Amino acid sequence: MTRIRALFFTLLVPAHLAAFARLTPETVSAFDRYVELTEVRMKGDLHPERFLQVAVTPDVRAKLRAGELRIERAPATKDQGKEIKVPVGLIHHWLGAMFIPNATLASVYAVMRDYEHYSAFYQPKVIGSKRLAHQEDEDDIFLRVYMKQFLTVVLNSQYHVRYGQLDPQHACVVSRSTRIAEVKDLKHPDDGEEPVGNDSGFLWRLNWYWRLEQADGGVYAEWELISLSRDVPLAFRWMLKGFVEKMPKEFVMTTLRGTKSAVEKR
């Protein structure tokens, strides 16, 4: 019986997930509302005393300085106390924290804006990267993202990134996806894309937010991710939801480790 289930899981489920899903205006509207309310909360937390969400107690800070990485699901944002329904979509909201010893805000920013080397910093998730435009504290960037779970998917994605420094010890970064398209041919990713929003639906939106605090001989860094994917078909939800949610969590882990390593090497 176990072998039969395994065969069903291996053959039928990937085929079902490979079927294209359509990103609807209702899905986009729900995601945008979630992001809007989340960013309202973020803007209200810019005071140094509540700037960070994870590294807020001496005990947690000590663990981060000892090398621990904290990754957890962020509390879901609600609209007037009610859950935000996302038709045919799933919002993934994760938060990660770390401490980079001997770092400064400037050294962390130097890595974050070194877009040409993202494929080295954040492998295997990022396999191509470059800056498209630059104006003062804002950049437009391109990332080619590699995702593998049951299926392998390569995405051409673009982001608008804004950098801000509140004072000599506190800085933040806001990045919002502006375009995400799935490539047609994994071996030849430059040979065409599926229609935007009409693909396998593994990643339709991806926003990320850095909070940086220079203290205790280094930098406390928190990375918050909000992404949108297709919903899991009801028939497979009990079996697949954990796997679908695993991808954004892995993205947080890759980003924290890659950033810390790149800063330390400099």
Stockholm file with secondary structure:
# STOCKHOLM 1.0

chainA/1-266         MTRIRALFFTLLVPAHLAAFARLTPETVSAFDRYVELTEVRMKGDLHPERFLQVAVTPDVRAKLRAGELRIERAPATKDQGKEIKVPVGLIHHWLGAMFIPNATLASVYAVMRDYEHYSAFYQPKVIGSKRLAHQEDEDDIFLRVYMKQFLTVVLNSQYHVRYGQLDPQHACVVSRSTRIAEVKDLKHPDDGEEPVGNDSGFLWRLNWYWRLEQADGGVYAEWELISLSRDVPLAFRWMLKGFVEKMPKEFVMTTLRGTKSAVEKR
#=GR chainA/1-266 SS CHHHHHHHHHHHHHHHHHSCEECCHHHHHHHHHHHHHHHHHHHTTCSGGGSCSSTTSHHHHHHHHTTCCEEEECCCCEETTEECCCTTEEEEEEEEEEEEETCCHHHHHHHHTCGGGHHHHTTTTEEEEEEEEEETTEEEEEEEEEEESSSEEEEEEEEEEEEEEEETTEEEEEEEEEEEEEBSCTTCTTSCBCCTTEECCSCSEEEEEEEEEEETTEEEEEEEEEEEEECCCGGGHHHHHHHHHHHHHHHHHHHHHHHHHHHHHC
#=GC SS_cons         CHHHHHHHHHHHHHHHHHSCEECCHHHHHHHHHHHHHHHHHHHTTCSGGGSCSSTTSHHHHHHHHTTCCEEEECCCCEETTEECCCTTEEEEEEEEEEEEETCCHHHHHHHHTCGGGHHHHTTTTEEEEEEEEEETTEEEEEEEEEEESSSEEEEEEEEEEEEEEEETTEEEEEEEEEEEEEBSCTTCTTSCBCCTTEECCSCSEEEEEEEEEEETTEEEEEEEEEEEEECCCGGGHHHHHHHHHHHHHHHHHHHHHHHHHHHHHC
//
